Amino acid sequence: MKDIFRGCIIRFDSNGTGLEFLSDGVVVVGDGIVEFAGDVAEYDGQEVSKSQNVILSPTINLHDHAFQPPGIPGELIVFDEEKKELVGWLPTTLKEGEYAAKQDKEVARRMIGSRLETFAKNGIGTILEYATSSVETVEAVLEEAEKIGVRVRVGYVAMDQGIDDIQKGLQTTSVEALESTEYLLEKYGPEKICVIDRFPIAVTSPTRKGLAELARKYGALYETHMDESINEKKIHSDIYGTKSIVTTLLEDSVFEPGSRVGLAHAIHANADEMKQIQEKIRAGCTVSIRACPNSNAHLGSHWDGDKYVRFPLQAWLEIGAIITMGTDQGAGRGWNIFDELLDERRRHPVDKKPSNVELLEYATLNGFKSLGIDLHAVNIVEGNKAEFIVVEMAGAEGFYEVGTCNKDFEIVAARTIEGGQLPENIKAMYVRGKKVV
Ligand SMILES: [Zn+2]
């Protein structure tokens, strides 16, 4: 039994530097393996009619919190001067989501299972999840991902300082955090496990140094939040004197040559901080940014008082950081990476907007690069395990004659993003040879 798809093909070019576009192609899958992927003119199998479908790599969601329920209102984190405690969205979501998951693995399984299924229906094939501060919740994520067929990178969330009274039992000791992370890396390897520093205000320097060392030892990705909101920066400098979050990460050896680091949000880094990171990139550290536009908007993370601070997309690109996307549920409201791309594009002035082709790179190629996954192994080419989605482009029905408007890559990319934001337009998804949707 073979599956045959016809449509535009968007895949990685042979150098792995960008995307390649075929305006009318065919992909044939047999037993989970791509038997043919190329131009319709070179195809001599069973006839298949033209369509408004696009065949491309599944999207990649590189920032999500497995056990944070969506739908909680409020600002991220605020210090209540009267109560003398931290309040806001984060403390609430920790109690209702992560704490519940940590108490009961079955609860954890249900939470993550339905979450990953929803991502899959939206065409997301690879997801990076922050679990919580328990080995069992990490294992629940791995087991449910295996059942559903999506690829995950997941980590034990280290946090050993600062906000214990609101974390309600989520805080651990440094020893627990380091031993649990090493246990998971030893057992499952860096292809499945990443190292997670919740955010620098919740992790002590000795623990962070230990985590950075583990990431280097096992070749694992180091993930943290950085400069998400102005309040976070202020609380950070209260804890660490006048140090910036970037300085703390630098001093704790997070950005070493050969290290692979993922930074979520990264809105409020200033030029000087970016320059320091640039030096580390030049020295051989791979730095990726997890743009989470939906979450940033919901939490009001762009605002510095009454001043709107735009996500510094161009500045990150200029210093050589890899731009990737994340839903950041539950702060985010969306389950769909195409929707995040539309949101990101909307937030930039007309002359600085990323092109639609570039947006597709953030959501596919850059995600694999960031994870250190060989692009050749996951590309839509003959002999590979099938890994792609089939998306019906927006604006096709009754407007264009089928197949006639498929010539221009930028237009196809725009219509793919617009079509893909609706789960009903995700017609199929394969990940590592398995048909997931
Ligand atoms: Zn987050």
Boltz pocket constraint, residues with backbone or C-beta under 6 A from the ligand:
constraints:
  - pocket:
      binder: B
      contacts: [[A, 63], [A, 65], [A, 225], [A, 264], [A, 328]]
      max_distance: 6.0
